[in-house]
Amino acid sequence: MPGAHETIQARLKRIRFLGNETHDKWQSSIAEHEEMIAALEKRDADALAEVLSRHLANAYERIEKLVP
């Protein structure tokens, strides 16, 4: 029987798939992750906080109508 972590990860995997079903959405998500990496490399906490906040808001917008 899977544990809580495995169950949550399986659900998140499905949500990620649903939220990035188009090429444009996928490219946007990749660009945000690249911004996160750049902010981490620069050790720029403010830039990282901004891109993480934006990424999470965008992710929510992409999936809010898809997840019951």
C-alpha positions in Angstrom: 0.0 0.0 0.0 1.5 3.4 -1.0 2.3 5.9 1.7 1.1 9.5 1.9 4.1 10.8 0.1 3.6 8.4 -2.9 -0.1 9.3 -3.0 0.5 13.0 -3.1 3.3 12.7 -5.7 1.0 10.7 -8.0 -1.7 13.3 -7.7 0.8 16.1 -8.4 2.2 14.3 -11.4 -1.3 14.2 -12.9 -1.9 17.8 -12.1 1.4 18.8 -13.7 0.5 16.9 -16.8 -3.0 18.5 -17.0 -1.6 22.0 -16.4 1.0 21.8 -19.2 -1.1 20.1 -21.9 -0.3 22.7 -24.5 3.1 23.6 -26.0 2.8 27.2 -24.9 2.0 26.3 -21.3 4.9 23.9 -21.2 7.3 26.5 -22.6 6.0 29.0 -20.0 6.6 26.6 -17.2 10.1 25.8 -18.4 11.0 29.5 -18.7 9.9 30.1 -15.1 12.0 27.2 -13.9 15.0 28.6 -15.8 14.4 32.0 -14.0 14.4 30.1 -10.7 17.7 28.5 -11.5 19.2 31.9 -12.5 18.0 33.5 -9.3 19.4 30.6 -7.2 22.8 30.9 -9.0 22.9 34.6 -8.3 21.7 34.0 -4.7 19.0 36.6 -5.4 16.3 35.9 -2.8 14.0 38.7 -4.0 14.1 37.5 -7.6 13.6 33.9 -6.5 10.6 34.9 -4.4 9.1 36.8 -7.3 9.4 34.1 -9.8 8.2 31.4 -7.4 5.2 33.5 -6.5 4.4 34.1 -10.2 5.0 30.4 -11.1 2.7 29.1 -8.4 0.0 31.7 -9.4 0.3 30.7 -13.1 0.3 27.0 -12.2 -2.9 27.5 -10.2 -4.5 29.3 -13.1 -3.6 26.5 -15.4 -5.2 23.8 -13.3 -7.9 25.4 -11.2 -10.7 24.4 -13.5 -9.2 20.9 -14.2 -9.1 19.7 -10.6 -12.3 19.0 -8.8 
